[in-house]
């Protein structure tokens, strides 16, 4: 399989579009990743999160594409302002993918992430012909679990002491979720 390419044309639904990241997004990345709620549920997030961290993260994107990992900005359709991120890592041996996501605090609660996750999953199933898409959430991240449920993901299990939080050193559990072809809910 060739490395994942950005969807062309960009995926769009409701009030959002999914596009490549740019240097203009650095302030939005720093703001989102400096938010305590974002840092709480992304255990590998540096703190404090700086402009340098954002630029280093952006610099990795081309390498990640060669590893079948795609990072997309979730942007407001009318203004192109970055609202969050959604990523997909495809395992070509198993024809499966893992997705992850976050939103800026101001973008939460408006349905943007549900729309973005539906777009990415539909695109992955249709374009890459996957047999499964998975994601993990922190057991206390009820908003992220709600997004997964609204898109048709089924909770499959609990991974005990799954991740080590970079800042606290504490080990955290993760909930595992799976989605198979035909299970994606559209509304």
C-alpha positions in Angstrom: 0.0 0.0 0.0 1.2 3.5 -0.8 1.3 6.0 2.1 -2.0 7.5 3.0 -2.8 10.6 1.0 -4.9 13.5 2.2 -8.5 13.2 1.1 -8.9 15.1 -2.2 -11.2 17.0 -2.2 -11.0 17.6 1.6 -13.7 15.9 3.6 -16.5 18.2 4.6 -19.8 18.0 6.5 -22.0 20.4 8.3 -19.8 23.2 9.5 -16.4 21.5 9.4 -13.8 20.4 6.9 -10.8 18.1 7.3 -7.6 19.4 5.9 -3.8 19.3 6.2 -2.2 21.3 9.0 -0.3 24.5 8.4 2.0 26.8 10.3 -1.0 29.2 10.7 -2.5 26.6 13.0 0.2 26.8 15.6 -1.6 29.2 18.0 -4.8 27.0 17.9 -2.6 23.9 18.6 -0.9 25.5 21.5 -4.2 26.8 23.0 -5.9 23.4 22.7 -2.9 21.4 24.0 -2.5 23.9 26.9 -6.0 23.2 28.1 -6.0 21.1 31.3 -8.8 18.8 30.0 -6.9 18.0 26.8 -3.7 17.3 28.8 -5.6 15.2 31.3 -6.8 12.8 28.6 -3.8 12.7 26.3 -1.1 11.1 28.5 1.8 11.9 26.1 1.1 15.7 26.1 4.1 17.8 27.2 3.3 20.4 29.9 3.6 23.3 29.6 2.8 22.9 25.9 4.7 25.5 23.8 4.9 26.8 20.3 8.1 24.7 19.9 6.1 21.6 20.8 3.5 22.5 18.2 6.1 23.1 15.5 7.9 19.8 16.3 4.5 18.0 16.0 3.8 19.6 12.7 7.3 18.6 11.4 6.5 14.9 12.0 3.5 14.8 9.7 5.3 13.9 6.5 7.2 11.1 8.1 4.0 9.8 9.7 2.3 9.7 6.3 5.1 7.3 5.1 4.2 5.1 8.1 0.5 5.2 7.1 -0.5 7.7 9.7 -2.5 10.7 8.7 -3.1 13.8 10.9 -5.9 16.1 9.8 -7.0 19.5 11.1 -10.7 19.8 11.9 -11.4 23.4 10.6 -14.5 25.6 10.6 -15.9 25.4 7.0 -16.5 29.1 6.7 -13.4 30.5 8.3 -10.8 27.7 8.0 -9.9 28.2 11.7 -8.5 25.1 13.3 -10.9 23.5 15.8 -9.2 20.3 16.6 -7.4 17.2 15.2 -8.3 13.7 14.1 -5.7 11.1 13.2 -5.7 7.6 11.6 -3.0 5.0 11.7 -3.6 2.2 9.2 -2.2 -1.3 9.8 -1.9 -2.7 6.3 -1.2 -6.2 7.5 -4.5 -6.5 9.3 -6.4 -3.9 7.1 -7.4 -2.1 10.3 -6.9 1.4 11.7 -6.7 3.2 15.0 -8.1 6.7 15.2 -7.7 9.5 17.8 -9.0 13.0 18.2 -9.1 16.2 20.3 -10.9 19.6 20.1 -10.2 23.1 21.3 -12.2 24.0 24.3 -14.4 26.5 22.4 -15.3 23.9 19.7 -16.5 21.3 22.2 -20.2 20.5 22.5 -21.2 21.5 19.0 -21.1 18.1 17.2 -17.8 18.9 15.3 -16.0 15.8 16.5 -18.9 13.4 15.8 -19.1 14.8 12.3 -15.3 14.6 11.8 -15.1 11.0 13.1 -18.0 9.9 10.8 -16.2 11.5 7.9 -12.8 9.9 8.6 -14.3 6.4 9.3 -16.5 6.5 6.1 -13.5 7.6 4.1 -11.3 4.8 5.6 -13.8 2.1 5.0 -14.5 3.3 1.4 -11.0 4.3 0.3 -8.8 1.9 2.1 -11.3 -1.0 2.4 -10.6 -1.6 6.1 -12.1 -4.5 8.1 -12.0 -2.6 11.4 -11.4 0.8 13.0 -10.5 1.0 16.7 -10.0 3.8 19.3 -9.3 4.1 23.0 -10.7 6.5 25.5 -9.9 7.3 29.1 -12.7 5.8 31.3 -13.4 9.2 32.7 -13.6 10.9 29.3 -17.3 10.7 28.9 -17.4 13.3 26.0 -15.0 11.2 23.9 -16.9 8.0 24.7 -20.1 9.8 23.6 -18.6 10.6 20.3 -17.6 7.0 19.8 -21.1 5.7 20.6 -22.8 8.3 18.4 -20.7 7.0 15.5 -21.5 3.4 16.1 -18.4 2.2 17.9 -19.0 -0.6 20.3 -17.1 -0.7 23.7 -15.1 -3.9 23.7 -13.1 -3.9 26.8 -10.9 -2.3 29.5 -7.1 -2.3 29.2 -5.9 -2.1 32.8 -3.0 0.2 33.5 -2.6 0.7 29.7 -0.8 4.0 29.5 1.6 6.0 31.6 0.8 9.7 31.9 3.9 11.7 30.9 3.4 14.5 33.5 2.1 12.5 36.6 3.8 9.2 36.0 0.5 7.5 37.0 -0.7 4.6 35.0 -4.2 4.9 33.5 -6.8 2.4 32.2 -8.2 2.7 28.7 -11.5 1.7 27.2 -11.3 0.0 23.8 -13.8 0.6 21.1 -14.3 -1.0 17.7 -16.2 -0.3 14.5 -16.8 -2.7 11.7 -17.9 -2.0 8.1 -21.7 -1.3 8.1 -21.8 -0.2 11.7 -21.0 3.5 11.1 -24.0 5.6 12.1 -24.7 8.6 9.8 -26.9 10.6 12.1 
